Amino acid sequence: MNAFFNKQYKLESSEKFDEYMKAMGVGLVTRKMGNAVSPVVELKQDGDEYTLTSNSTFKNVTTKFKLGEQMDDETPDGRKVKSTFTISGSTLHEDQVGADGKTTTIDRIFSGDEIKMVCKVDDITCTRIYKLQA
């Protein structure tokens, strides 16, 4: 994973993101905003603490976490969740449990010059591709 730290990746394509957000209970206006922006994400490591940032014209989000430790978090659309992150190979895996009990998984698969983000909730799978910025 070290090869992917401290690099910025910008959203290039997105599939079924609106359906994913709708299943998560995100309102129409926020979904429209979420679909309209192309966030830039970056993963950093400092000792055993990781920082995942997502910056866009809609909202900037910084999540600090330690692997395997559940933590309180807030999603870009404002939902309160408990998240747990793990790493397997070049995949950053996140399990989220919302205050309403709804669960989702987010896999960020790092390879070469991109991150493939696969979000799953219920029977919906959303795929978002981020490309390395020069």
Beta strands, then each sheet from edge to edge (+ up, - down):
strand 1: 8-15
strand 2: 40-46
strand 3: 49-55
strand 4: 60-66
strand 5: 71-74
strand 6: 80-88
strand 7: 91-98
strand 8: 103-111
strand 9: 114-121
strand 10: 124-132
sheet 1: 4+ 3- 2+ 1- 10+ 9- 8+ 7- 6+ 5-
end
